[in-house]
Amino acid sequence: MSILKKFGHRLKEIRNNKSLSQEKLASIAGLHRTYISDIERGNKNVSLQNIEKLSKALKVKVSDFF
C-alpha cells in the first residue's frame, strides 16, 4: 500500500472515531470537503501545512497519522 493510501486510511480512521463527517472536518480545518475525500482515497499528496491543519482540527498529534 502506498504512503498516500496509508495516510488517507489513517485520517479516515481518526475522523470516524471522532464521529466527524468529511464536510465537518473540512469546515473545522479550513479545507474543502472534496479535498478530504481525495486524501482519504490516497489521491492527494498532502502538504505539511495541511497535515498540521488536520491534526489541529482533529485534536491529535501529527505523529498520530503515521
All heavy atoms as TSV, in Angstrom:
chain	resi	resn	atom	element	x	y	z
A	1	MET	N	N	0.861	-1.179	0.000
A	1	MET	CA	C	0.000	0.000	0.000
A	1	MET	C	C	0.904	1.237	0.000
A	1	MET	O	O	1.876	1.308	0.733
A	1	MET	CB	C	-0.884	-0.023	1.248
A	1	MET	CG	C	-1.873	1.114	1.310
A	1	MET	SD	S	-2.913	1.171	2.801
A	1	MET	CE	C	-3.826	-0.325	2.708
A	2	SER	N	N	0.555	2.230	-0.805
A	2	SER	CA	C	1.357	3.446	-0.903
A	2	SER	C	C	1.221	4.301	0.358
A	2	SER	O	O	0.253	4.169	1.119
A	2	SER	CB	C	0.927	4.276	-2.119
A	2	SER	OG	O	-0.296	4.945	-1.856
A	3	ILE	N	N	2.174	5.179	0.570
A	3	ILE	CA	C	2.146	6.083	1.728
A	3	ILE	C	C	0.908	6.977	1.684
A	3	ILE	O	O	0.326	7.290	2.728
A	3	ILE	CB	C	3.456	6.909	1.827
A	3	ILE	CG1	C	3.500	7.747	3.102
A	3	ILE	CG2	C	3.614	7.830	0.614
A	3	ILE	CD1	C	3.746	6.964	4.354
A	4	LEU	N	N	0.474	7.373	0.484
A	4	LEU	CA	C	-0.718	8.215	0.365
A	4	LEU	C	C	-1.961	7.464	0.825
A	4	LEU	O	O	-2.816	8.022	1.525
A	4	LEU	CB	C	-0.893	8.705	-1.076
A	4	LEU	CG	C	0.216	9.588	-1.637
A	4	LEU	CD1	C	-0.095	9.967	-3.081
A	4	LEU	CD2	C	0.423	10.819	-0.793
A	5	LYS	N	N	-2.066	6.214	0.442
A	5	LYS	CA	C	-3.220	5.403	0.853
A	5	LYS	C	C	-3.174	5.112	2.353
A	5	LYS	O	O	-4.197	5.133	3.029
A	5	LYS	CB	C	-3.289	4.113	0.053
A	5	LYS	CG	C	-3.695	4.345	-1.399
A	5	LYS	CD	C	-4.146	3.062	-2.044
A	5	LYS	CE	C	-4.501	3.265	-3.500
A	5	LYS	NZ	N	-5.693	4.030	-3.727
A	6	LYS	N	N	-1.989	4.851	2.892
A	6	LYS	CA	C	-1.848	4.602	4.325
A	6	LYS	C	C	-2.252	5.845	5.123
A	6	LYS	O	O	-2.964	5.745	6.122
A	6	LYS	CB	C	-0.403	4.220	4.667
A	6	LYS	CG	C	-0.024	2.836	4.229
A	6	LYS	CD	C	1.427	2.549	4.581
A	6	LYS	CE	C	1.862	1.205	4.036
A	6	LYS	NZ	N	3.285	0.942	4.298
A	7	PHE	N	N	-1.781	7.008	4.673
A	7	PHE	CA	C	-2.131	8.253	5.361
A	7	PHE	C	C	-3.636	8.487	5.285
A	7	PHE	O	O	-4.275	8.831	6.290
A	7	PHE	CB	C	-1.376	9.448	4.761
A	7	PHE	CG	C	-1.661	10.727	5.484
A	7	PHE	CD1	C	-0.912	11.087	6.585
A	7	PHE	CD2	C	-2.690	11.566	5.072
A	7	PHE	CE1	C	-1.185	12.268	7.270
A	7	PHE	CE2	C	-2.971	12.749	5.748
A	7	PHE	CZ	C	-2.210	13.093	6.849
A	8	GLY	N	N	-4.204	8.316	4.110
A	8	GLY	CA	C	-5.638	8.511	3.921
A	8	GLY	C	C	-6.472	7.570	4.775
A	8	GLY	O	O	-7.479	7.978	5.371
A	9	HIS	N	N	-6.047	6.328	4.853
A	9	HIS	CA	C	-6.751	5.343	5.680
A	9	HIS	C	C	-6.711	5.757	7.148
A	9	HIS	O	O	-7.718	5.678	7.854
A	9	HIS	CB	C	-6.127	3.961	5.484
A	9	HIS	CG	C	-6.751	2.891	6.318
A	9	HIS	ND1	N	-7.975	2.344	6.024
A	9	HIS	CD2	C	-6.329	2.288	7.458
A	9	HIS	CE1	C	-8.285	1.445	6.947
A	9	HIS	NE2	N	-7.296	1.393	7.827
A	10	ARG	N	N	-5.551	6.210	7.592
A	10	ARG	CA	C	-5.408	6.627	8.995
A	10	ARG	C	C	-6.247	7.872	9.275
A	10	ARG	O	O	-6.896	7.971	10.330
A	10	ARG	CB	C	-3.935	6.872	9.311
A	10	ARG	CG	C	-3.674	7.231	10.737
A	10	ARG	CD	C	-3.962	6.075	11.679
A	10	ARG	NE	N	-3.671	6.507	13.036
A	10	ARG	CZ	C	-4.445	6.270	14.082
A	10	ARG	NH1	N	-5.533	5.543	13.966
A	10	ARG	NH2	N	-4.126	6.726	15.257
A	11	LEU	N	N	-6.254	8.825	8.357
A	11	LEU	CA	C	-7.078	10.026	8.516
A	11	LEU	C	C	-8.544	9.636	8.658
A	11	LEU	O	O	-9.241	10.123	9.559
A	11	LEU	CB	C	-6.894	10.963	7.326
A	11	LEU	CG	C	-7.831	12.177	7.271
A	11	LEU	CD1	C	-7.660	13.068	8.491
A	11	LEU	CD2	C	-7.622	12.958	5.982
A	12	LYS	N	N	-9.016	8.772	7.787
A	12	LYS	CA	C	-10.415	8.334	7.835
A	12	LYS	C	C	-10.719	7.634	9.159
A	12	LYS	O	O	-11.778	7.851	9.756
A	12	LYS	CB	C	-10.717	7.406	6.655
A	12	LYS	CG	C	-12.165	7.000	6.575
A	12	LYS	CD	C	-12.435	6.187	5.321
A	12	LYS	CE	C	-13.908	5.846	5.205
A	12	LYS	NZ	N	-14.201	5.143	3.949
A	13	GLU	N	N	-9.801	6.802	9.608
A	13	GLU	CA	C	-9.977	6.083	10.875
A	13	GLU	C	C	-10.120	7.065	12.049
A	13	GLU	O	O	-11.030	6.938	12.871
A	13	GLU	CB	C	-8.778	5.160	11.092
A	13	GLU	CG	C	-8.829	4.327	12.336
A	13	GLU	CD	C	-7.620	3.414	12.418
A	13	GLU	OE1	O	-6.463	3.911	12.387
A	13	GLU	OE2	O	-7.835	2.196	12.511
A	14	ILE	N	N	-9.239	8.049	12.110
A	14	ILE	CA	C	-9.301	9.046	13.190
A	14	ILE	C	C	-10.582	9.858	13.088
A	14	ILE	O	O	-11.269	10.100	14.084
A	14	ILE	CB	C	-8.059	9.963	13.155
A	14	ILE	CG1	C	-6.789	9.158	13.473
A	14	ILE	CG2	C	-8.219	11.127	14.131
A	14	ILE	CD1	C	-5.492	9.903	13.216
A	15	ARG	N	N	-10.921	10.282	11.862
A	15	ARG	CA	C	-12.144	11.078	11.651
A	15	ARG	C	C	-13.381	10.302	12.086
A	15	ARG	O	O	-14.243	10.834	12.795
A	15	ARG	CB	C	-12.262	11.481	10.176
A	15	ARG	CG	C	-13.515	12.278	9.854
A	15	ARG	CD	C	-13.586	12.650	8.391
A	15	ARG	NE	N	-13.638	11.521	7.492
A	15	ARG	CZ	C	-14.726	10.783	7.273
A	15	ARG	NH1	N	-15.853	11.007	7.921
A	15	ARG	NH2	N	-14.683	9.775	6.397
A	16	ASN	N	N	-13.469	9.048	11.697
A	16	ASN	CA	C	-14.623	8.225	12.071
A	16	ASN	C	C	-14.686	7.990	13.575
A	16	ASN	O	O	-15.776	7.994	14.155
A	16	ASN	CB	C	-14.600	6.886	11.326
A	16	ASN	CG	C	-15.003	7.024	9.879
A	16	ASN	OD1	O	-15.714	7.940	9.502
A	16	ASN	ND2	N	-14.539	6.107	9.054
A	17	ASN	N	N	-13.530	7.793	14.217
A	17	ASN	CA	C	-13.500	7.613	15.666
A	17	ASN	C	C	-14.014	8.837	16.411
A	17	ASN	O	O	-14.511	8.725	17.524
A	17	ASN	CB	C	-12.092	7.264	16.148
A	17	ASN	CG	C	-11.692	5.858	15.798
A	17	ASN	OD1	O	-12.527	4.999	15.514
A	17	ASN	ND2	N	-10.392	5.593	15.803
A	18	LYS	N	N	-13.897	9.988	15.786
A	18	LYS	CA	C	-14.376	11.237	16.388
A	18	LYS	C	C	-15.777	11.605	15.901
A	18	LYS	O	O	-16.280	12.680	16.206
A	18	LYS	CB	C	-13.386	12.360	16.118
A	18	LYS	CG	C	-12.037	12.071	16.776
A	18	LYS	CD	C	-11.185	13.277	16.861
A	18	LYS	CE	C	-9.905	12.963	17.594
A	18	LYS	NZ	N	-9.978	13.250	19.010
A	19	SER	N	N	-16.377	10.694	15.142
A	19	SER	CA	C	-17.742	10.868	14.619
A	19	SER	C	C	-17.914	12.165	13.837
A	19	SER	O	O	-18.918	12.869	13.973
A	19	SER	CB	C	-18.761	10.807	15.762
A	19	SER	OG	O	-18.694	9.572	16.420
A	20	LEU	N	N	-16.933	12.458	12.996
A	20	LEU	CA	C	-16.997	13.649	12.150
A	20	LEU	C	C	-17.224	13.240	10.700
A	20	LEU	O	O	-16.606	12.292	10.214
A	20	LEU	CB	C	-15.691	14.447	12.231
A	20	LEU	CG	C	-15.372	15.157	13.536
A	20	LEU	CD1	C	-13.970	15.745	13.474
A	20	LEU	CD2	C	-16.385	16.252	13.820
A	21	SER	N	N	-18.060	13.984	10.019
A	21	SER	CA	C	-18.214	13.790	8.579
A	21	SER	C	C	-17.039	14.461	7.874
A	21	SER	O	O	-16.338	15.301	8.458
A	21	SER	CB	C	-19.520	14.419	8.095
A	21	SER	OG	O	-19.460	15.831	8.232
A	22	GLN	N	N	-16.838	14.117	6.618
A	22	GLN	CA	C	-15.804	14.786	5.833
A	22	GLN	C	C	-16.101	16.279	5.756
A	22	GLN	O	O	-15.191	17.103	5.854
A	22	GLN	CB	C	-15.732	14.200	4.422
A	22	GLN	CG	C	-15.162	12.815	4.361
A	22	GLN	CD	C	-15.144	12.246	2.954
A	22	GLN	OE1	O	-15.794	12.763	2.042
A	22	GLN	NE2	N	-14.405	11.168	2.764
A	23	GLU	N	N	-17.364	16.609	5.592
A	23	GLU	CA	C	-17.765	18.015	5.482
A	23	GLU	C	C	-17.445	18.782	6.762
A	23	GLU	O	O	-16.933	19.907	6.707
A	23	GLU	CB	C	-19.254	18.095	5.162
A	23	GLU	CG	C	-19.738	19.489	4.856
A	23	GLU	CD	C	-21.175	19.518	4.365
A	23	GLU	OE1	O	-21.852	18.481	4.347
A	23	GLU	OE2	O	-21.605	20.619	4.005
A	24	LYS	N	N	-17.744	18.194	7.914
A	24	LYS	CA	C	-17.492	18.851	9.193
A	24	LYS	C	C	-15.995	19.016	9.415
A	24	LYS	O	O	-15.537	20.085	9.829
A	24	LYS	CB	C	-18.135	18.055	10.334
A	24	LYS	CG	C	-17.988	18.704	11.683
A	24	LYS	CD	C	-18.769	19.995	11.769
A	24	LYS	CE	C	-18.695	20.565	13.173
A	24	LYS	NZ	N	-19.311	21.879	13.252
A	25	LEU	N	N	-15.215	17.968	9.149
A	25	LEU	CA	C	-13.763	18.065	9.288
A	25	LEU	C	C	-13.209	19.148	8.376
A	25	LEU	O	O	-12.383	19.957	8.795
A	25	LEU	CB	C	-13.094	16.720	8.984
A	25	LEU	CG	C	-11.564	16.734	8.963
A	25	LEU	CD1	C	-10.987	17.233	10.279
A	25	LEU	CD2	C	-11.025	15.357	8.608
A	26	ALA	N	N	-13.664	19.172	7.145
A	26	ALA	CA	C	-13.202	20.182	6.193
A	26	ALA	C	C	-13.501	21.585	6.705
A	26	ALA	O	O	-12.648	22.479	6.633
A	26	ALA	CB	C	-13.854	19.962	4.831
A	27	SER	N	N	-14.678	21.776	7.244
A	27	SER	CA	C	-15.075	23.081	7.771
A	27	SER	C	C	-14.177	23.500	8.934
A	27	SER	O	O	-13.695	24.637	8.977
A	27	SER	CB	C	-16.532	23.040	8.222
A	27	SER	OG	O	-16.917	24.256	8.818
A	28	ILE	N	N	-13.928	22.604	9.856
A	28	ILE	CA	C	-13.094	22.905	11.020
A	28	ILE	C	C	-11.654	23.202	10.596
A	28	ILE	O	O	-11.019	24.112	11.121
A	28	ILE	CB	C	-13.124	21.734	12.034
A	28	ILE	CG1	C	-14.518	21.550	12.609
A	28	ILE	CG2	C	-12.117	21.967	13.166
A	28	ILE	CD1	C	-14.697	20.245	13.378
A	29	ALA	N	N	-11.153	22.428	9.632
A	29	ALA	CA	C	-9.758	22.558	9.200
A	29	ALA	C	C	-9.545	23.677	8.184
A	29	ALA	O	O	-8.406	24.032	7.883
A	29	ALA	CB	C	-9.276	21.239	8.604
A	30	GLY	N	N	-10.627	24.216	7.638
A	30	GLY	CA	C	-10.498	25.260	6.619
A	30	GLY	C	C	-10.091	24.705	5.269
A	30	GLY	O	O	-9.388	25.368	4.497
A	31	LEU	N	N	-10.543	23.489	4.986
A	31	LEU	CA	C	-10.242	22.829	3.715
A	31	LEU	C	C	-11.549	22.476	3.011
A	31	LEU	O	O	-12.622	22.578	3.600
A	31	LEU	CB	C	-9.422	21.559	3.964
A	31	LEU	CG	C	-8.087	21.765	4.694
A	31	LEU	CD1	C	-7.510	20.433	5.142
A	31	LEU	CD2	C	-7.105	22.504	3.802
A	32	HIS	N	N	-11.470	22.056	1.768
A	32	HIS	CA	C	-12.663	21.694	1.004
A	32	HIS	C	C	-13.011	20.226	1.234
A	32	HIS	O	O	-12.118	19.384	1.369
A	32	HIS	CB	C	-12.432	21.949	-0.486
A	32	HIS	CG	C	-13.685	21.996	-1.285
A	32	HIS	ND1	N	-14.287	20.864	-1.770
A	32	HIS	CD2	C	-14.465	23.039	-1.653
A	32	HIS	CE1	C	-15.386	21.208	-2.425
A	32	HIS	NE2	N	-15.509	22.527	-2.361
A	33	ARG	N	N	-14.297	19.903	1.281
A	33	ARG	CA	C	-14.737	18.539	1.536
A	33	ARG	C	C	-14.188	17.554	0.505
A	33	ARG	O	O	-13.775	16.447	0.846
A	33	ARG	CB	C	-16.270	18.442	1.559
A	33	ARG	CG	C	-16.712	17.034	2.011
A	33	ARG	CD	C	-18.061	16.625	1.507
A	33	ARG	NE	N	-18.232	16.677	0.074
A	33	ARG	CZ	C	-17.812	15.745	-0.796
A	33	ARG	NH1	N	-17.146	14.695	-0.388
A	33	ARG	NH2	N	-18.046	15.871	-2.076
A	34	THR	N	N	-14.158	17.942	-0.750
A	34	THR	CA	C	-13.655	17.020	-1.773
A	34	THR	C	C	-12.160	16.766	-1.597
A	34	THR	O	O	-11.671	15.697	-1.960
A	34	THR	CB	C	-13.950	17.513	-3.201
A	34	THR	OG1	O	-13.342	18.784	-3.397
A	34	THR	CG2	C	-15.448	17.600	-3.452
A	35	TYR	N	N	-11.449	17.739	-1.027
A	35	TYR	CA	C	-10.025	17.561	-0.747
A	35	TYR	C	C	-9.847	16.483	0.324
A	35	TYR	O	O	-8.974	15.618	0.198
A	35	TYR	CB	C	-9.412	18.886	-0.300
A	35	TYR	CG	C	-7.931	18.843	-0.052
A	35	TYR	CD1	C	-7.031	18.614	-1.086
A	35	TYR	CD2	C	-7.409	19.051	1.226
A	35	TYR	CE1	C	-5.664	18.577	-0.858
A	35	TYR	CE2	C	-6.051	19.020	1.461
A	35	TYR	CZ	C	-5.186	18.791	0.413
A	35	TYR	OH	O	-3.832	18.754	0.638
A	36	ILE	N	N	-10.684	16.502	1.360
A	36	ILE	CA	C	-10.648	15.472	2.402
A	36	ILE	C	C	-10.907	14.103	1.779
A	36	ILE	O	O	-10.204	13.131	2.053
A	36	ILE	CB	C	-11.674	15.758	3.524
A	36	ILE	CG1	C	-11.432	17.125	4.182
A	36	ILE	CG2	C	-11.678	14.633	4.563
A	36	ILE	CD1	C	-10.134	17.274	4.898
A	37	SER	N	N	-11.903	14.022	0.923
A	37	SER	CA	C	-12.236	12.773	0.239
A	37	SER	C	C	-11.048	12.269	-0.581
A	37	SER	O	O	-10.710	11.084	-0.544
A	37	SER	CB	C	-13.454	12.972	-0.656
A	37	SER	OG	O	-13.719	11.825	-1.414
A	38	ASP	N	N	-10.427	13.174	-1.320
A	38	ASP	CA	C	-9.265	12.798	-2.142
A	38	ASP	C	C	-8.108	12.289	-1.277
A	38	ASP	O	O	-7.430	11.327	-1.638
A	38	ASP	CB	C	-8.793	13.985	-2.989
A	38	ASP	CG	C	-9.686	14.264	-4.177
A	38	ASP	OD1	O	-10.458	13.375	-4.576
A	38	ASP	OD2	O	-9.604	15.393	-4.717
A	39	ILE	N	N	-7.880	12.927	-0.136
A	39	ILE	CA	C	-6.816	12.477	0.775
A	39	ILE	C	C	-7.125	11.072	1.264
A	39	ILE	O	O	-6.259	10.190	1.242
A	39	ILE	CB	C	-6.678	13.439	1.976
A	39	ILE	CG1	C	-6.211	14.819	1.538
A	39	ILE	CG2	C	-5.700	12.846	3.011
A	39	ILE	CD1	C	-6.291	15.871	2.635
A	40	GLU	N	N	-8.360	10.868	1.717
A	40	GLU	CA	C	-8.737	9.573	2.275
A	40	GLU	C	C	-8.649	8.439	1.257
A	40	GLU	O	O	-8.421	7.295	1.614
A	40	GLU	CB	C	-10.136	9.645	2.892
A	40	GLU	CG	C	-10.159	10.461	4.175
A	40	GLU	CD	C	-11.507	10.474	4.859
A	40	GLU	OE1	O	-12.488	9.906	4.324
A	40	GLU	OE2	O	-11.595	11.070	5.951
A	41	ARG	N	N	-8.823	8.751	-0.007
A	41	ARG	CA	C	-8.712	7.732	-1.057
A	41	ARG	C	C	-7.282	7.577	-1.567
A	41	ARG	O	O	-7.004	6.740	-2.418
A	41	ARG	CB	C	-9.645	8.077	-2.220
A	41	ARG	CG	C	-11.107	7.865	-1.856
A	41	ARG	CD	C	-12.058	8.113	-3.011
A	41	ARG	NE	N	-12.213	9.555	-3.241
A	41	ARG	CZ	C	-11.908	10.198	-4.363
A	41	ARG	NH1	N	-11.473	9.541	-5.414
A	41	ARG	NH2	N	-12.068	11.500	-4.465
A	42	GLY	N	N	-6.369	8.379	-1.030
A	42	GLY	CA	C	-4.969	8.294	-1.444
A	42	GLY	C	C	-4.692	8.972	-2.759
A	42	GLY	O	O	-3.711	8.650	-3.423
A	43	ASN	N	N	-5.541	9.926	-3.134
A	43	ASN	CA	C	-5.385	10.610	-4.420
A	43	ASN	C	C	-4.696	11.966	-4.333
A	43	ASN	O	O	-4.500	12.610	-5.350
A	43	ASN	CB	C	-6.752	10.798	-5.090
A	43	ASN	CG	C	-7.368	9.488	-5.503
A	43	ASN	OD1	O	-6.673	8.502	-5.721
A	43	ASN	ND2	N	-8.680	9.461	-5.602
A	44	LYS	N	N	-4.353	12.394	-3.119
A	44	LYS	CA	C	-3.687	13.697	-2.948
A	44	LYS	C	C	-2.435	13.525	-2.117
A	44	LYS	O	O	-2.417	12.789	-1.133
A	44	LYS	CB	C	-4.602	14.699	-2.223
A	44	LYS	CG	C	-5.732	15.239	-3.052
A	44	LYS	CD	C	-5.232	16.198	-4.099
A	44	LYS	CE	C	-6.416	16.759	-4.871
A	44	LYS	NZ	N	-5.998	17.568	-5.985
A	45	ASN	N	N	-1.389	14.224	-2.523
A	45	ASN	CA	C	-0.163	14.290	-1.749
A	45	ASN	C	C	-0.300	15.505	-0.831
A	45	ASN	O	O	-0.191	16.635	-1.271
A	45	ASN	CB	C	1.037	14.428	-2.682
A	45	ASN	CG	C	2.342	14.231	-1.967
A	45	ASN	OD1	O	2.384	14.038	-0.764
A	45	ASN	ND2	N	3.422	14.299	-2.723
A	46	VAL	N	N	-0.542	15.268	0.434
A	46	VAL	CA	C	-0.898	16.324	1.387
A	46	VAL	C	C	0.344	17.096	1.819
A	46	VAL	O	O	1.368	16.499	2.149
A	46	VAL	CB	C	-1.578	15.711	2.628
A	46	VAL	CG1	C	-2.117	16.789	3.537
A	46	VAL	CG2	C	-2.662	14.744	2.241
A	47	SER	N	N	0.225	18.423	1.850
A	47	SER	CA	C	1.335	19.252	2.315
A	47	SER	C	C	1.451	19.189	3.834
A	47	SER	O	O	0.491	18.851	4.535
A	47	SER	CB	C	1.129	20.706	1.884
A	47	SER	OG	O	0.084	21.298	2.640
A	48	LEU	N	N	2.611	19.521	4.329
A	48	LEU	CA	C	2.820	19.555	5.781
A	48	LEU	C	C	1.886	20.567	6.439
A	48	LEU	O	O	1.388	20.324	7.538
A	48	LEU	CB	C	4.273	19.898	6.099
A	48	LEU	CG	C	5.300	18.823	5.751
A	48	LEU	CD1	C	6.713	19.353	5.953
A	48	LEU	CD2	C	5.067	17.581	6.572
A	49	GLN	N	N	1.629	21.666	5.776
A	49	GLN	CA	C	0.723	22.679	6.334
A	49	GLN	C	C	-0.686	22.120	6.494
A	49	GLN	O	O	-1.348	22.364	7.501
A	49	GLN	CB	C	0.695	23.922	5.442
A	49	GLN	CG	C	2.007	24.673	5.479
A	49	GLN	CD	C	2.050	25.787	4.459
A	49	GLN	OE1	O	1.506	25.671	3.365
A	49	GLN	NE2	N	2.706	26.878	4.816
A	50	ASN	N	N	-1.143	21.357	5.522
A	50	ASN	CA	C	-2.484	20.783	5.616
A	50	ASN	C	C	-2.544	19.628	6.617
A	50	ASN	O	O	-3.572	19.425	7.266
A	50	ASN	CB	C	-2.993	20.363	4.242
A	50	ASN	CG	C	-3.371	21.566	3.405
A	50	ASN	OD1	O	-3.605	22.651	3.923
A	50	ASN	ND2	N	-3.426	21.386	2.105
A	51	ILE	N	N	-1.445	18.896	6.761
A	51	ILE	CA	C	-1.399	17.865	7.799
A	51	ILE	C	C	-1.537	18.531	9.160
A	51	ILE	O	O	-2.261	18.043	10.031
A	51	ILE	CB	C	-0.107	17.026	7.709
A	51	ILE	CG1	C	-0.128	16.162	6.442
A	51	ILE	CG2	C	0.077	16.162	8.951
A	51	ILE	CD1	C	1.175	15.436	6.162
A	52	GLU	N	N	-0.874	19.651	9.346
A	52	GLU	CA	C	-0.992	20.385	10.609
A	52	GLU	C	C	-2.427	20.876	10.832
A	52	GLU	O	O	-2.958	20.769	11.940
A	52	GLU	CB	C	-0.022	21.563	10.633
A	52	GLU	CG	C	-0.063	22.330	11.950
A	52	GLU	CD	C	0.898	23.486	11.990
A	52	GLU	OE1	O	0.959	24.262	11.008
A	52	GLU	OE2	O	1.584	23.626	13.011
A	53	LYS	N	N	-3.068	21.394	9.795
A	53	LYS	CA	C	-4.467	21.830	9.908
A	53	LYS	C	C	-5.370	20.672	10.317
A	53	LYS	O	O	-6.251	20.830	11.159
A	53	LYS	CB	C	-4.968	22.411	8.581
A	53	LYS	CG	C	-4.415	23.769	8.247
A	53	LYS	CD	C	-4.962	24.250	6.908
A	53	LYS	CE	C	-4.367	25.564	6.495
A	53	LYS	NZ	N	-4.903	26.027	5.203
A	54	LEU	N	N	-5.151	19.518	9.709
A	54	LEU	CA	C	-5.958	18.334	10.027
A	54	LEU	C	C	-5.723	17.873	11.462
A	54	LEU	O	O	-6.672	17.524	12.167
A	54	LEU	CB	C	-5.654	17.206	9.041
A	54	LEU	CG	C	-6.141	17.436	7.610
A	54	LEU	CD1	C	-5.511	16.433	6.657
A	54	LEU	CD2	C	-7.662	17.370	7.546
A	55	SER	N	N	-4.468	17.884	11.899
A	55	SER	CA	C	-4.180	17.441	13.265
A	55	SER	C	C	-4.811	18.377	14.286
A	55	SER	O	O	-5.356	17.921	15.296
A	55	SER	CB	C	-2.676	17.308	13.505
A	55	SER	OG	O	-2.040	18.551	13.615
A	56	LYS	N	N	-4.781	19.669	14.029
A	56	LYS	CA	C	-5.418	20.627	14.941
A	56	LYS	C	C	-6.928	20.452	14.947
A	56	LYS	O	O	-7.566	20.487	16.000
A	56	LYS	CB	C	-5.049	22.057	14.558
A	56	LYS	CG	C	-3.628	22.415	14.917
A	56	LYS	CD	C	-3.286	23.837	14.520
A	56	LYS	CE	C	-1.857	24.171	14.907
A	56	LYS	NZ	N	-1.480	25.548	14.524
A	57	ALA	N	N	-7.509	20.265	13.768
A	57	ALA	CA	C	-8.960	20.097	13.663
A	57	ALA	C	C	-9.427	18.835	14.375
A	57	ALA	O	O	-10.503	18.812	14.976
A	57	ALA	CB	C	-9.375	20.068	12.192
A	58	LEU	N	N	-8.615	17.784	14.311
A	58	LEU	CA	C	-8.963	16.507	14.934
A	58	LEU	C	C	-8.465	16.400	16.377
A	58	LEU	O	O	-8.743	15.420	17.064
A	58	LEU	CB	C	-8.391	15.350	14.104
A	58	LEU	CG	C	-9.050	15.145	12.750
A	58	LEU	CD1	C	-8.200	14.232	11.879
A	58	LEU	CD2	C	-10.457	14.585	12.921
A	59	LYS	N	N	-7.683	17.392	16.803
A	59	LYS	CA	C	-7.110	17.424	18.157
A	59	LYS	C	C	-6.261	16.184	18.435
A	59	LYS	O	O	-6.403	15.518	19.453
A	59	LYS	CB	C	-8.208	17.606	19.203
A	59	LYS	CG	C	-8.948	18.914	19.045
A	59	LYS	CD	C	-10.041	19.075	20.058
A	59	LYS	CE	C	-10.762	20.394	19.783
A	59	LYS	NZ	N	-11.963	20.547	20.537
A	60	VAL	N	N	-5.379	15.906	17.474
A	60	VAL	CA	C	-4.415	14.815	17.610
A	60	VAL	C	C	-3.031	15.347	17.250
A	60	VAL	O	O	-2.902	16.401	16.636
A	60	VAL	CB	C	-4.764	13.603	16.712
A	60	VAL	CG1	C	-6.094	13.004	17.089
A	60	VAL	CG2	C	-4.727	13.966	15.238
A	61	LYS	N	N	-2.005	14.609	17.622
A	61	LYS	CA	C	-0.642	14.968	17.242
A	61	LYS	C	C	-0.418	14.576	15.781
A	61	LYS	O	O	-1.016	13.605	15.302
A	61	LYS	CB	C	0.374	14.225	18.115
A	61	LYS	CG	C	0.338	14.636	19.563
A	61	LYS	CD	C	1.421	13.918	20.326
A	61	LYS	CE	C	0.772	12.838	21.150
A	61	LYS	NZ	N	1.687	12.000	21.866
A	62	VAL	N	N	0.440	15.306	15.107
A	62	VAL	CA	C	0.774	14.977	13.725
A	62	VAL	C	C	1.265	13.532	13.648
A	62	VAL	O	O	0.921	12.801	12.720
A	62	VAL	CB	C	1.843	15.960	13.166
A	62	VAL	CG1	C	2.401	15.473	11.848
A	62	VAL	CG2	C	1.247	17.359	13.016
A	63	SER	N	N	2.029	13.117	14.620
A	63	SER	CA	C	2.577	11.753	14.615
A	63	SER	C	C	1.495	10.683	14.679
A	63	SER	O	O	1.747	9.535	14.288
A	63	SER	CB	C	3.563	11.568	15.774
A	63	SER	OG	O	2.908	11.755	17.017
A	64	ASP	N	N	0.291	11.024	15.133
A	64	ASP	CA	C	-0.798	10.054	15.190
A	64	ASP	C	C	-1.241	9.586	13.803
A	64	ASP	O	O	-1.888	8.557	13.678
A	64	ASP	CB	C	-2.000	10.625	15.941
A	64	ASP	CG	C	-1.755	10.792	17.419
A	64	ASP	OD1	O	-0.806	10.170	17.952
A	64	ASP	OD2	O	-2.497	11.554	18.068
A	65	PHE	N	N	-0.890	10.334	12.779
A	65	PHE	CA	C	-1.244	9.944	11.409
A	65	PHE	C	C	-0.307	8.875	10.863
A	65	PHE	O	O	-0.610	8.241	9.868
A	65	PHE	CB	C	-1.213	11.142	10.461
A	65	PHE	CG	C	-2.312	12.140	10.709
A	65	PHE	CD1	C	-1.999	13.444	11.096
A	65	PHE	CD2	C	-3.633	11.803	10.541
A	65	PHE	CE1	C	-3.009	14.368	11.309
A	65	PHE	CE2	C	-4.644	12.712	10.767
A	65	PHE	CZ	C	-4.325	13.996	11.147
A	66	PHE	N	N	0.839	8.673	11.518
A	66	PHE	CA	C	1.869	7.793	10.963
A	66	PHE	C	C	2.132	6.582	11.788
A	66	PHE	O	O	1.862	6.263	12.774
A	66	PHE	CB	C	3.170	8.556	10.753
A	66	PHE	CG	C	2.997	9.726	9.824
A	66	PHE	CD1	C	2.815	10.998	10.325
A	66	PHE	CD2	C	2.965	9.541	8.461
A	66	PHE	CE1	C	2.640	12.089	9.466
A	66	PHE	CE2	C	2.814	10.622	7.592
A	66	PHE	CZ	C	2.647	11.899	8.118
